[in-house]
Amino acid sequence: MHHKFVIFPFTAMVGQKILKKALLINAIDPSIGGVLIKGDKGTGKSTFVRSLSYLLPEIEIVEGCSFNCHPSDIKLMCHSCQEKYKNGGTLPKLSKRMEIVDMPISATEDMVIGTIDIKKVLKKGIKALEPGILARANRNILYIDEVNLLDDHLVNVLLDSAAMGVNLVEREGISIHHPSRFILVGTMNPEEGDLRPQILDRFGLSVEVKALESKEERLKVMQYRREFDHDPWEFEQKFKTQQENLQDKIIQAQKLLPQVMISQDMLEKIVEIITSLGIKTHRADIVMEKTSKALAALDCRTEVAEEDLKEAALMALPHRMKQLPFQKDEPLTQEAIENMIHGEPPEETFEIDRQRQLKKNITRTEVKGALQGKNSSKVTGSRGMYLKARDSKKPASLAVDATVRKAARENNNGKLVVLPEHVMEKVRVSKGESLYIILLDSSSSMRMDKKIGFAKSLSWLLLKESYEKKNKIALLAFRGDDAEILSSPTRDVNKIEESLENLPTGGKTPLTPAIYQALKMAKLEKRATPTLVVISDGRGNVFLEDNLETDIKLISEMIDGVNMVFVNAETRNRSIGVLEDISISFTAPHFYLDEVV
C-alpha cells in the first residue's frame, strides 16, 4: 500500500531549460528575489513549481514555532525564539520538507501579513501576532498563481517583505516583526495584461515559458504524463536517482556559493550590458551579479565566467527592459547579449528624446486639487479599498473596529467608553483613474527651433507617466484647419507612440478649435476627471468664430469639470503672450517648455 502523495518529478519535466535554471538558482540563493514565470495556460508553469519543493533539501525548524525559525541561526529566528535561545541555548527541532505556500487571489492584507490579537494584548499586555501567509512562507516557497490579478497594494507588501526578509505588522500603535524569507514564485498569463514596471522590477528573474516546439519533446511529455497517471509511484522510482543527484547538486552549490568570486572585468561587463539596454534600476546590476554567482556554483565553479553573464542576462533583464516603456517587444536574445558583450552600438533614429526627465510634474494635483488620479491615490471617502484607519475629527466614514480598539486600549478603569477622541476614520485607496488628453500643436510655427522635438518628447514623457500609473491617455494633434484625433482614450500606449513618432507637421494653427474639440472628448469621460494638456506656441490663426476673445468665451462655457494645463513651446522671453492670457482666463496653470523638460 502506498500512502504517500506523489508529485510529478522535477527531473521528468521536459525542456524549459531556462526556467529550470531560474528555479534552481533561487533555491541556491533565495535573496535573488524569486522568479516570475510568464506563459500561456497549459505550459506546465505550476507543475514546475510544485515539483521544485520535492527537490529542495529538507530544512531544520524550531518545533512548535509558527514562523519555521532556524533552530541555531539567531538571524533567522523570530523574537521569542531568539529570547529562548539566548536564555536556554538549544531549541527543540524538526526536519521537514520545504513546502509551497499558496497565495489566494482573494487574499486580504490581514491574511497576508497576519493580525494582532487585541484581546490578548489587553488581557495580558503581550504582543500577540496571529500569523498570516508570510509567517507560513518563511523559509519556504511562496507561490502566487496569476500574480497580475492580485491587488497592487498586496503585491507591494509581499515584495517589500521579500526584499527585506522581514514582515512588519503595525496595527493601532503596536508593531511586531518576524523573519520572512522565501523563494517567491509568481506565474501569469501575458494575455491577461501585464504588471506595473515597478512591480516587475521587484521579481529577481523572469522567464517566458513557451509551448514546446519539437515533435520529440511533445511526444515525450505525453508519454511521461501517461506513465505518471498509470502508476505515479513507479514513475517516481524511475527518476529517483536523477532527483537525488540534482538534490545533492543543490546542496553542494549552496555550500560553494560563499566562495564564488567575480572579477572586476565581469562586474564592468554587467554594468555595460545593463546600461546599453537603457535599464535604469540598480536592482538589475545586483540581481545580475547574484544570478551569475549562483549559476557558477550550480556548475561547481568558484569563478564567474562570461557564459554565466549571458545566462544571467536572459533571466534577470527581459522584464526590466520594459523600463523603457513601450518599445516594440523585442525579446532579449543570445545574439543581442553577445553583441553587447562584444560591442556593437544600436542605432537610433527617432527625434523623441527618451533620455529627458520631467523637471516639473505638470499634472500634479496640487495645482487644482480636483484630480483624484493615481497621483493622489490615498483619498478618504466612501469608495475604494479600506486600507487602514486614522484619527479624525469629522470622519468621512467611521472605522468602527479601529475606534473600539482605540477606546479599549486607552480605557484604564475597566469600562469601555468611546470618547470623541477615539474616533478613527477609514483610509481607502481609490482606484481612481485619470485621463490625460494631450493636445499637440504640429503647425508650421512649431517646426522652428526644434520646438516640435521638445513637444514630442514632453508628450512621450506624459505617455510614460500614464503608462506607469495605468492612466488612460488620448492624443490629438492640430494643424491646418482642425484637430485630428491620433488616438482616442486608451491604455495601449504603443499605438499612441507610433502616431507620435510619425506625426505630420506644417500648416496653419487652429488653436482654439482644437481646444474646443479636445473638451468635447473630455466631456464624454464618465469615470475620471480629465486633464487636458495643451502644448503649443500660442500662434493661433484659425478661429471658431472670428477672433480669440469670442472663442475664449465659447470655450469657458465647456470647461467645467476638466483640468487644463498649458505648456508653452516658447521660452519666457520669446513667448507672444497668447497662451499666458488664455491660461489666466481659464485659471489654468501655465509652464514654459524649458521649465518642464
N, C-alpha and C positions, 0 to 999 in steps of 0.2 A: 504493500500500500504506500502510495506517495501522498504525503500531506503537504509537501512544500509547494508554494506558489511559484511558478516558473515565469521568468521574463525573457523575452527574446534576446539571445546573447549579443553583446556589442560587436564581437568579432565576426558574427554572422551577417552583420549589416553589409550590404553590397554597395561599392562605390562611395561617393561623397567624401573623398579623401580630406578635403579642406575642413569640412565640418568635424570629422573625427579628430583631426589635429586640434581644432579650436577647443573642443570639449576637453581633450586630454591635457592641453597645457593650462587650462583653467583649473583642472584638478591638481596639477603640479604647483601652480601659483594662483590661488584664488584672488589675490589682490589685483590680478589683471582686470577684473571687473566684469566677468561674465561674458555671455555671448548672445547676440540677437540672431535668431535663425529666421530668414525670410524664405517663404516658399509657398507654392500652391497647396491646396488640400491634397492629402493622399501621397505626399512625398516622403512620409516617414519621419516627420520632424519630432513628434512626441515619442515615437518608439526609440529614437536615438537617445533622447534624454533619459527615458526610463531605464534603458539598458545600461546607461553610464553608471547608475547608482550601484549596480551589481558588480561593477568592475572595480570601484574605488576601494582602497584599503579600509579595514574597519577602523573606527575611531574609539578612543577611550573616553568615557564621560563620567561625570560625578553622578553616582546613583541618587535618584530622588530629586535632582535639580531640574527645574523646568527649562533651563537655558542650555542644556547639553554642555555644561562647563568642562574645561580640561582639568583632569584631577591633579596635575602637578605644575602647569604653567600659569603663574599668577596673572599674567597679562590676558589670558583667555578665560578669566573667571568673572562671575557676577560679584556684586558687593558682598553678599552673605557668604559665598564660598571663600572669598578672599579672607573674610574675618575668621571663619572656621579654620582655614589653612594656616593663618598666622598664629592662631591660638593652639590648635591641636596638632598641626603638622600634616597627618595624612587624611585624605578624604576617601570614603567608600567609592569604589569604581566598578564600571561595567565596560565590556567591549560591545559595540554594536555597529551594524552597517550604517553608512551614511544613508539618509532617506531623502525622498523627494517630497518637498512640502509644496502643495498646490496653492496657488493664489486664485481664489474665485473672482470672476469678473465683477461680481456684485459686491465685493468686499467694501466695508466702510473703514474709515480711518481708525476707529476703535478696534475693529477686528485685526487690523494690521499691526498697530503699534502696541495694543494692549490697553487696559483701562486701570485706573487706580481705584481701589475699593474704598470709597469714602467712609463706609460704615466701620471698617477695620481701623481706619485712621482715627476716627472719632473715638471709638471704644478704647483702643489700645495705644493710640498715639504712635503706631509704627507705620512705616511706609509699606503699603501693600499693593503690589502690582499683580493684576490678573493678566497672565502672559498672553500675547497675541501671536499672530503668524510670524513676526520677526523673531520672537523668542524660540519658536519651534525650528525656525530655519537656521538658527545659529549653528555653524559647522556642518550644515547640510546643503542640499541643493534647493534653491527657491525657484520654482517653475511657474512662469506666467504664460498661459496659453492666450494667444490673441492680445498681446500687450497693447496693441493700438486701440483696443476698445476699453481699456481701463481708464478711469478718470485721471486727468493730467495731474491733479493735485496729489493723488496717491502715488503716481509714478515718481513724482519728485521726492516724496517722503521715502520711498523704497530706495531710490538711487542715492539719496543722501546717506542713508544708513549703510548702504553697500560700500560707498566711498569711504566713510569714516570708520566702519567696523563697529559702530556703536549705535544703539537705538535709544533715543532720549524721549521720555514721556513726560509731558508737562500738563498738569491739569489743576485748575483752581489754586495756583500758587505752590503746588507741590511738584517736585521734579525728581524723577528716578531714571537711572540709565542701566543698561545691561549690554554685554557684548553681542554683536550681531554681525558675524562674518559668515558669508555664504557664497556659494557659487550661483550667480544669478543667470538664469537662462530664460529668455523670452522668445516666443515664436509669434510670427504674424504672417498674414496673407497679404502680399503687396497690393492685391486688387482692392483691398478694403481700406485704402487710404494709408498715408504714411504717418510717422511720428514727428513731432516737432524736432527741429535740428538740435535744440539744447538737450532734448531727452536722448536722441540718437547718440549724441556725443558721450553720454554717460555710460553707454554699454562699451565694455572694453573692446570686444571684437564683434564683427558682424559677418555672417556667411549667407550667401544666397544658395538655396537648395533647388536644383533643377531636376525635373524628372530625368531618369537615366536615358541616354540616347541609344546605347548599343544593344543589339538584339540579345547577345550573350548575357549581358548583365540583367536584362529584364527577365529572361528565362530563368536565370539563377534565382532572382527574387521570388518568382512563382514557386520554384522547386523548394527553396528553403521554407517558404511560408507553409507549403503543403506538408512538408516533413514535420514542421513545428506543430501544426494543428493536429496532425495524426498522433504524434507522441512527443509532447514537449520535453519530457524527462530524458528520453533517449537523445533527442536533438541537443539538449543541454550538455549531455555527456560527450557527444561528438565534438563539441567546441571547448571542452573543459581545459585541455592543455593550452590551447590558444589564449583562453581567458586568463588562466593562471600566469602565463608568460607575460601578457600585457600588464597584468596587475603588478607583477614583480618590476616590470619596466617603470611603471609609475612610481613605485616606492623608491627605486634606485634614483630616478630623476629628481624626486623630492629631496633626497639626501644630497644629491650632487649640486642642486641649484645654487646654494650659497657660494660654491666655489667657481661658478661660471664667470669668466671675465669678458669684458667687451672693450675693444681698443678705441683709442681716441679717433682713429681713422673711421671706424664703423659708426661711432656716435655722430661724426660730422656727416657721414653719408645719410644717416637717419634724418638729420635736420635738412639736408639738401633735398631729399625725396619729398619731405613734408612741405617745405616752403615752395618747391616747384609745383606742387599741386594746389598751392594757394590755401592750404589749410591753416586757419588762424589759431585753433585751440591748442594749448600746450599739452593737454591731456594726450594728444596724438603722439607726441615725442616720447612721453613717459611709457605709454602702453606699448609703443614700438620696441622700446628697449627691453621691457619686461618680457614681451612676447618672444623676441629673438633669443633672449637668455633661456626661457623655458623650452624653446624648440631645440636649442643646443643640448640642454640637459636631457631631453627626451631621446636625443640621438647619442647619449653617453659622451658628450664632448664638454670640455671646460672652457672652450674659447668660441665666441660668436663668429660665424663665417658669413660671407656675403649671401650665400643661399638662404640663411636664416632670415636675413633682412628682407629678401624678396618674398619669402613665405609670409613673414610677419606683415609686410605691407598689404598683401592681398586680404588679410583678415582684419587688420587694425585701421585701414584707411578708407575703404569704399564708402562707408556710411558717413564719414566726416567730410568727404568731398562735397557733399550736399551743402556744406557751409558756404560754398559759392552757390547761392541759391539759383535755382532754375537753369543750370546749364543742361544742355541736352544730356540725357542719361547715358554717358559713355561709360561702360563698365571699366573698371581698372583691370588692365590685362598684364600678363607677364611681360609682353613686349614693352608696354608703356613704362613699366618699372625698370626694365633693362635700360631703356633709353635714358631714364632719369639718373640711374647709377652711372651710366657711361656717357651721359651728356648729349642730348640733342634738344635745344630750346624749342618750345612750342611757338607757333606763330600767332600773332594777334592781329585782328583786322577791324574790330568794331570801334566805334567812336564813343561808346558808353564807357566812362571811366570808372571801372569797378573797384579801383583802389580807394576812391574817395570815401570819406565818412561824413555823416551829417554833423555839422558843428552845432546846430541848434535843433532841438526836436520841435519842428514846426507844427506837428499835430498834437502837441501836448495839450492836455485838457485844462491846465491852469488858466490858459488864455480865456476860455469861455466858460469852463465849468459845466457845460451842458452834456459833454460827451461821457458816455459810460462804456467805452470800448475796453479792450484788453489793457489799454494804457493805465486804466484805473480800476483794476478788476475787483479790489476789495470794496464792495459797497454794502451798506446795510439797507435792508428793505425787505419786501415780502417775497422776492423771487430768488432763485439760486440755491446752491447747496449750503446747508447750515454747517459752518466750519468750526467756529468756536464762539465763546461768549466774551463780552467786555462790559465794564462798568458803564452805566448810562443814567443820566438824569431823566431824559424823556425817551424811553426805548421805542424804536420803531416796531420791533417785535420782541416780546418778552421771552427770555430763555428761562423757563420755569425750573428746569433741572439745575442749572448753574446758580440761580438765585437761592434756591432752597439749600444747596450745598454751602453756599457762602454764608447764609444765615446760620446753618448748623455749625460751621467752623468757628464763627465768632460768638456763639452763644456760650455764656460762662456759667449760668446758674441752672443748667439742666432743662430749661424750657426752650422750645423752638419758637422764636419770634422773628417774623420777617419785617425788617425796617426798610424805609425808602433807600437807605444807603446800600442795601444788599441787592438792589435791583440790577440784573445783568441783562444785556440785550444780545440777540443773535447777530453774529457777523456772518454774512453769507458771501459766497463767491458767485458773482454773476457771470454767466457765460456770454454776457452782453457783447455783441459783435459790433464792429464799426464798419461803415462802408466809406472808403475814400474814393472820391471821383477826381481824377487828375485831368485838368483841362489845360492842354498844352498848345501854346501859340507856335505854329510852324510856318508863319508867313515870311515874306521876303526880308523884313527888317530883322528877323531873328537869325538870318544866316550870317549877319555881320559878326565879326569878333568872336567866333566860336560860341555865340550865345546859345545856339541850339544844342551844341555838345554839352554845355553845362545843364541846360534844361533836361536833356535826355538822362544825364547822369543823376540829376535830382529825382526824376521820375522813377529811375531804376532803384534808387535808394528807398523811395517810398514803397515800391513794389516789394523790395526785400523785407522791409519792416512789416508790411502787411502779411507777407508770407509767414514770417516767424510768429506773428501774433494771430494767425488764422483769420485775419480780417478779409472782407471782400474788397475788391478794388475794380474800378472801371477806368477806361482811358478814352478821352475824347481829344481830337486834335483839330485846330481850326486854322483855315487859310482860305483864300478866295472869297466865296460869298457866305459860307456857313460852316458849322462844325460837323465833323464826321465822327461817328462812334466807332472807334477802333476795337473796343471791347466793352460789352455790357458787363454789369457787376458779376464778378466771378472770383473763385479762389484759385483757378488754374492759371498761375502766373506765367507758365511757359508761353501760352498763346499771346499774352499781353507783351511779353518781352520781344517776341518775334515782330509784332507790329511796331514796337518802339524802335527796333533796330532798323526796320525798313521804312521809316517814317518819310513820306514825301514832304518837301518843303517848297516855299515860294508862293507869291501871290499876295492879294490884299489881306487886311486884318479885320475880321468880323468879331471884335472883342465882345461887345455886349450881346449880339445874337447868340454867341457861343455860351456865354454865362446863362442866358435865358434857357437854352436847350439843356444845359447840364442841370439846372434847377428843376426842369421838368422831370428829368431822370431821377433826381434825388427825391422828388415828391412820391415816386412810386415805391420807395423803400419803406416797408412797414415796420420791420423789427428794430432797425438800428438808427441812431442819429447819424445822418450822412455828413461827411465833411468834404467840402469842395475846395480843392487846392488849385488855384489859378496861377499858371506860370506864363508870364508874358512881359513884353517891354512897354505895354500900355499904348502902343502907337495904333490905336483902333481907327479904321477909316471906312468901315461898313456898319450901318446902324439899323436898329429895329424900326424906329420911327424916322426921325430925321437928324437928331443930334444926341449928344451924350446925356444932357440933362434929362430929357424926356425918357430916354432909355433907363436911366437910373431909377426914376420914379416907378416905371413899369416893373423893373426887377425887384425893387424893395417890397412890392406887394407879395412877392412869391417867397421871400427869404425866410419866413417864419419856420422854425424847426430844422434849419440847416446851418451848420457851422461853415464859415468861409475863411480861407486863409489865402492871402495874396503873396506871391513871390515875384519880385521884380527882377527881370533878367538884366537890368542895367545896374551899374554901381550907383551909390548915392549921388555923386556929383554929375553923373551923366543922365540921370533919370529926367523924363519930361514932366513928372509930377501927376500924370493922369491916374496911375494905379493908387498913388497915395490918397488922392481925392476920393476915388471910388471906395477904398477901404474905410476911410473915415465915415462916408455916408452910410456904410453898412456896419459900422463899428466892428470891423474885422481886423485881425492882426495883419501887418504888412512887413515883409522882410526883403532885404536886398540879397541878390544871389550870393554875393561874396560873404554875407553873414552866415549863409546856410551851408554851402558846400565849399 
